[in-house]
Amino acid sequence: MFYERSVAFMKERESRLKMMPLKGMRLSSDRQEYGVNWTNRDDRRNVVLSAIGSADSYTGYVFGMEVNFDPSVNLQDLAKSQQYQDDQSRKKFNRTLARIWTPREIHAAIQANKELEYKKKELLKSYFEAGNLPLHEARVASLAEEIELESGVSPVSFDDATTLPDNGALVRSEYTLCAHFRLLQELIGHADLLTLYLDQDTLINRAAITAFTDQVKAGTCRVAYVRFNKELTVDERRFRVKMTEKAVGMVMKTEELDRIEAERFLVQQSLSQPYAMSGSKEVWFSNPINRIYECEKYVSFLTDCDCLSENQKVSVIRRASLHPIDNFFQMVRRRLSLLERPMHSQSNNGRVWTGKSPYNPVMVEKMLQILRVYYNFCLRGKDGKTPAQRLGLAKGPVEIRKILYPSC
């Protein structure tokens, strides 16, 4: 009951966004994966689901946590249908069931993923011999595209330790991503100015720009990749933050500027030194302002930046961050024991089982939506306000009983 009431409450509140005047909004988007325990002891492979979420940088409001899973489809019944048989002889773009992963396609994807891993090892070996480390994620993404063109199958994150769910169907991530950004376009596409900060993921990039095509053409939507060094230890991050404080303090003293203008001054200097990273077609700019949660950050414009003034470019780079959505992802891991990161064991050959993980994939969607409602409408921040309150969807924190029993 809580799930149904939460979804109804959320839909009713978010429908108001379409009529609300919205000025500038900055959203960060990323994906997170969740494991589901096996239900058959004879087949101990895990089901891995992926959810896409976007969060507003100013208010912290989380828009959607769409999971690539459809509980209304029964694969066993579908495999016996004439519709499924007809689809097998058609090209992928002509299939009526193209959005669903079938057992045959999963097998082909696993083979493509093995080919990708082999090519990554060979490329890493050549990089090591040439002294050209590290191997950047963009180069790996380029390899994946090459394999997809050769085999016709995307080498997604499937391996011999993963399988399809017994109940329901796994939806291709690109369909889930497109649905997520189309929903965003319906809710906030009328905003005066939108800035989308994306994780370096080609599928997310394509889905976002496709959904906001009209806004991109009109110049009211800017899209950029954000990447930062995730391998740094806490002490290394603290050191970089300390160096940033020294640099900002020196600029404030010598140039007689306030803190924000000092940060903008440092970012402006980085505009004259663009980076061309190995294996990446994009042009990257360094963000010298290190935060404790994001250090050694780089930003790449995915939409045309020639029409932007230097001050506008500085603003986009300085404010670039994935922290708003990453903060919610962190809460998912910590507050939802069912979705916390499982522990791997060498003896399990890559398979993972934990007593806390769900056995039914439907529970992933339900737990995420319940937490999203609580996070947006009930949980107060340091300012005493909820994300929905900052966004204008609520006048104050909402009591849980009012979500469960709206008529009271």
C-alpha positions in Angstrom: 0.0 0.0 0.0 2.8 2.4 0.9 4.3 2.1 -2.6 1.0 2.7 -4.4 0.2 5.7 -2.2 3.8 7.1 -2.6 3.6 6.9 -6.4 0.2 8.5 -6.5 1.4 11.3 -4.2 4.5 11.9 -6.3 2.7 12.0 -9.6 0.1 14.4 -8.3 2.7 16.8 -7.0 5.1 16.6 -10.0 2.2 17.3 -12.4 2.2 20.8 -11.0 5.7 21.4 -12.4 4.2 21.7 -15.9 2.4 24.8 -14.9 5.0 26.3 -12.6 7.3 29.1 -13.9 10.9 27.8 -13.8 14.0 29.9 -14.3 17.4 28.4 -14.4 17.8 24.7 -13.4 21.0 22.6 -13.2 20.5 18.8 -13.2 23.0 16.1 -12.7 22.3 12.6 -14.1 23.8 9.2 -13.5 23.1 5.5 -13.2 23.3 3.0 -10.4 23.2 -0.8 -10.5 21.5 -3.2 -8.1 21.8 -7.0 -7.7 19.0 -9.4 -7.2 19.6 -12.8 -5.5 19.0 -16.0 -7.5 15.9 -18.0 -6.8 17.0 -21.3 -8.3 19.9 -23.2 -6.6 20.6 -24.9 -9.9 21.2 -21.6 -11.6 23.1 -19.3 -9.2 23.5 -16.4 -11.5 22.5 -12.9 -10.4 20.1 -10.5 -12.0 21.5 -7.0 -12.3 19.2 -4.0 -12.7 20.1 -0.4 -13.6 18.3 2.8 -12.5 18.7 6.3 -13.9 18.2 9.3 -11.8 18.5 13.1 -12.1 18.8 15.6 -9.3 18.5 19.4 -9.2 21.8 21.0 -8.1 20.1 23.9 -6.1 17.1 22.2 -4.5 18.4 18.6 -4.4 15.1 17.4 -5.7 15.4 13.9 -7.3 13.5 13.5 -10.6 12.8 9.9 -11.3 14.6 6.7 -10.5 13.5 4.6 -13.4 14.6 0.9 -13.3 15.1 -1.1 -16.5 12.6 -3.8 -15.5 9.0 -4.5 -16.7 7.0 -6.8 -14.3 4.0 -7.0 -16.7 5.9 -9.2 -19.2 6.3 -13.0 -18.9 9.2 -14.2 -21.0 8.2 -17.8 -21.0 4.7 -17.0 -22.4 6.2 -14.4 -24.7 8.7 -16.9 -26.2 5.8 -19.2 -27.3 3.8 -16.4 -29.0 3.8 -15.8 -32.7 4.8 -12.2 -32.1 8.1 -13.3 -30.6 8.8 -15.8 -33.4 8.1 -13.1 -36.1 10.4 -10.7 -34.3 13.4 -13.0 -34.6 13.5 -12.7 -38.4 13.4 -8.9 -38.3 16.1 -6.3 -37.9 16.4 -4.9 -34.4 14.9 -1.5 -35.3 11.8 -3.2 -36.8 11.0 -5.5 -33.9 7.9 -4.9 -31.8 9.7 -6.3 -28.7 13.0 -4.5 -29.3 12.9 -3.0 -25.8 13.1 -6.3 -24.1 16.2 -8.5 -23.5 15.6 -12.1 -24.7 17.7 -15.2 -23.8 19.2 -15.3 -27.3 20.2 -11.6 -27.2 21.7 -12.0 -23.7 23.9 -14.7 -24.9 25.1 -12.6 -27.9 25.7 -9.6 -25.5 27.8 -11.8 -23.2 30.0 -12.8 -26.1 30.4 -9.2 -27.2 31.3 -8.3 -23.6 34.0 -10.9 -23.6 35.4 -9.5 -26.8 35.4 -6.1 -25.3 37.3 -7.3 -22.2 39.9 -9.0 -24.5 40.4 -5.9 -26.5 40.7 -3.8 -23.4 43.5 -6.1 -22.1 45.3 -5.9 -25.5 45.0 -2.1 -25.6 46.1 -1.8 -22.0 49.2 -3.9 -22.8 50.0 -1.6 -25.7 49.5 1.4 -23.5 51.9 0.0 -20.9 54.6 -0.7 -23.5 54.3 2.8 -24.9 54.3 4.4 -21.4 50.9 6.0 -22.2 49.0 5.1 -19.1 46.3 5.5 -17.9 43.7 4.0 -20.2 40.8 6.5 -20.3 37.2 5.6 -20.1 36.5 7.4 -23.3 38.9 5.0 -25.2 37.0 2.1 -23.7 33.7 3.5 -24.8 35.2 3.9 -28.3 36.1 0.2 -28.2 32.6 -0.7 -27.2 31.2 1.2 -30.2 33.5 -0.6 -32.5 32.4 -4.0 -31.3 28.7 -3.0 -31.5 29.3 -2.0 -35.2 31.0 -5.3 -35.9 28.6 -7.7 -34.1 25.4 -5.7 -34.1 25.1 -6.2 -30.3 26.0 -3.7 -27.6 28.6 -5.2 -25.1 26.6 -4.3 -22.0 27.6 -5.3 -18.5 26.5 -8.9 -18.8 28.8 -11.9 -18.1 28.5 -15.5 -17.2 27.5 -14.6 -13.6 24.4 -12.7 -14.7 21.1 -13.8 -16.1 17.5 -12.7 -16.9 14.9 -12.5 -14.1 12.5 -15.5 -13.6 9.5 -13.1 -13.4 9.1 -10.0 -15.5 11.5 -8.8 -18.3 14.7 -6.9 -18.4 14.3 -3.7 -20.5 17.2 -2.4 -22.6 18.8 0.5 -20.8 18.6 2.9 -23.8 14.7 2.7 -23.7 14.7 3.4 -19.9 17.1 6.3 -20.4 15.0 7.8 -23.2 11.8 7.4 -21.1 13.5 9.2 -18.2 14.7 12.2 -20.1 11.4 12.5 -22.0 9.6 12.6 -18.6 12.0 15.4 -17.6 11.3 17.2 -20.8 7.6 17.1 -20.0 8.0 18.3 -16.5 10.7 21.0 -16.7 11.3 21.5 -20.5 9.7 24.9 -20.3 12.3 26.3 -17.9 14.0 29.5 -19.0 17.5 27.8 -18.9 18.5 24.2 -18.4 22.0 22.8 -17.8 22.4 19.1 -17.8 25.5 17.6 -16.2 26.0 13.9 -17.3 28.2 11.1 -16.3 30.5 10.1 -19.2 28.1 7.6 -20.7 27.3 7.7 -24.4 23.8 6.3 -23.9 22.9 9.0 -21.3 24.3 11.6 -23.7 22.2 10.5 -26.6 19.0 10.1 -24.6 19.3 13.5 -23.0 20.0 15.4 -26.2 17.3 13.6 -28.1 14.7 14.5 -25.4 15.7 18.1 -25.3 16.4 18.7 -29.0 14.1 21.7 -29.3 15.6 23.3 -26.2 19.2 22.7 -27.4 18.4 24.2 -30.8 16.8 27.2 -29.1 19.9 27.7 -26.9 18.0 27.2 -23.7 19.6 23.8 -22.8 23.2 23.1 -22.3 24.6 19.6 -21.9 28.0 18.7 -20.6 30.0 15.7 -19.5 31.5 15.7 -16.0 34.3 13.4 -14.8 36.5 13.4 -11.7 39.1 11.2 -10.1 37.2 8.5 -8.1 40.4 6.7 -7.1 41.7 9.3 -4.6 41.9 8.5 -0.9 40.3 10.8 1.7 43.7 12.2 2.6 44.5 12.9 -1.0 41.2 14.7 -1.5 41.7 16.7 1.7 45.1 17.8 0.4 43.7 19.0 -2.9 40.9 20.9 -1.2 43.5 22.5 1.0 45.5 23.6 -2.0 42.3 25.0 -3.6 41.7 27.0 -0.5 45.2 28.5 -0.7 44.8 29.3 -4.3 41.4 31.0 -3.9 42.7 32.9 -0.8 45.6 34.2 -2.7 43.4 35.4 -5.6 41.0 37.1 -3.2 43.9 38.9 -1.6 45.9 39.9 -4.7 42.9 40.7 -7.0 40.6 42.0 -4.2 37.7 39.7 -5.1 35.1 37.9 -3.1 35.2 34.1 -3.0 32.8 33.4 -5.9 34.7 35.9 -8.2 38.0 34.3 -7.1 36.8 30.9 -8.1 35.5 32.2 -11.4 39.0 33.9 -12.0 40.7 30.5 -11.6 38.2 28.7 -13.8 38.6 31.4 -16.5 42.3 30.7 -16.6 41.6 27.1 -17.3 39.6 28.0 -20.5 42.9 28.9 -22.2 44.2 25.3 -21.6 41.8 22.8 -23.1 42.6 19.1 -22.9 42.4 16.4 -25.6 42.2 13.2 -23.7 43.4 10.0 -25.3 40.6 8.1 -27.1 38.1 10.9 -26.6 36.7 13.2 -29.3 35.5 15.8 -26.8 37.5 18.8 -25.7 37.9 19.0 -22.0 38.4 21.9 -19.6 39.8 21.5 -16.1 37.8 22.8 -13.1 40.5 23.8 -10.6 38.0 24.1 -7.7 38.4 20.9 -5.8 35.6 19.8 -3.5 35.9 17.1 -0.9 33.5 14.9 -2.8 34.8 15.7 -6.3 38.5 16.4 -7.0 40.5 16.7 -10.3 37.3 17.5 -12.2 37.0 17.9 -16.0 34.1 19.2 -18.0 33.3 18.8 -21.7 30.6 20.7 -23.6 28.4 18.3 -25.6 26.2 21.1 -27.1 27.6 24.0 -29.1 29.6 26.3 -26.8 30.7 28.8 -29.5 27.5 30.8 -28.9 28.3 31.1 -25.2 30.2 34.1 -23.8 33.3 33.5 -21.8 31.4 34.3 -18.6 28.7 31.7 -19.5 31.4 29.1 -20.1 33.0 29.9 -16.8 29.6 29.5 -15.0 28.9 26.1 -16.6 32.4 24.8 -15.7 32.5 26.2 -12.2 29.1 24.7 -11.2 29.6 21.4 -12.9 29.0 18.5 -10.5 27.4 15.1 -10.2 27.2 15.4 -6.4 23.4 16.0 -6.2 22.5 12.6 -7.7 25.5 10.8 -6.2 24.4 12.0 -2.8 21.0 10.3 -3.3 22.8 7.2 -4.6 24.8 7.1 -1.4 21.6 7.3 0.6 20.2 4.4 -1.3 23.2 2.3 -0.3 23.1 3.3 3.3 19.4 3.5 4.1 18.0 0.6 2.0 19.7 -2.6 3.3 18.1 -4.5 0.4 20.1 -2.4 -2.1 23.4 -2.0 -0.3 26.5 -3.0 -2.2 27.0 -6.8 -1.9 30.2 -8.4 -1.0 32.0 -10.5 -3.6 33.7 -13.8 -2.8 36.5 -15.4 -4.8 35.0 -18.9 -4.2 31.7 -17.8 -5.9 33.3 -17.2 -9.3 31.9 -13.7 -9.6 28.4 -14.7 -8.3 27.1 -12.7 -5.4 24.5 -13.6 -2.7 23.5 -11.7 0.3 20.7 -12.3 2.7 19.6 -8.6 2.5 19.3 -8.4 -1.3 15.8 -8.9 -2.7 14.8 -12.0 -4.6 12.0 -10.3 -6.5 13.2 -7.6 -9.0 9.9 -5.7 -8.4 11.1 -4.7 -4.9 14.0 -2.7 -6.4 11.5 -0.3 -8.1 9.3 -0.1 -5.1 12.0 0.6 -2.6 13.6 3.3 -4.8 10.3 5.2 -5.3 9.4 5.1 -1.6 12.8 6.5 -0.7 12.5 9.1 -3.4 9.2 10.4 -2.0 10.7 10.4 1.6 13.9 12.2 0.4 12.0 14.8 -1.7 9.1 15.6 0.7 9.9 14.5 4.2 13.7 14.7 4.8 14.9 18.1 5.9 18.3 19.6 5.0 20.6 21.8 7.0 18.4 24.8 6.2 15.4 23.0 7.7 13.7 22.6 4.2 13.0 19.6 2.0 14.0 19.5 -1.7 10.3 19.8 -2.7 9.9 22.8 -0.4 12.9 24.5 -2.1 11.5 23.7 -5.5 8.1 25.1 -4.7 6.1 21.8 -4.7 5.5 21.9 -0.9 5.0 24.5 1.7 6.8 22.5 4.4 7.9 19.0 5.3 5.2 16.4 4.6 4.2 13.9 7.3 4.4 10.3 6.2 0.8 9.7 7.5 -0.4 12.3 5.0 1.1 10.3 2.2 -0.4 7.0 3.5 -3.8 8.5 4.3 -4.2 11.6 2.1 -7.9 12.1 3.0 -7.1 12.6 6.7 
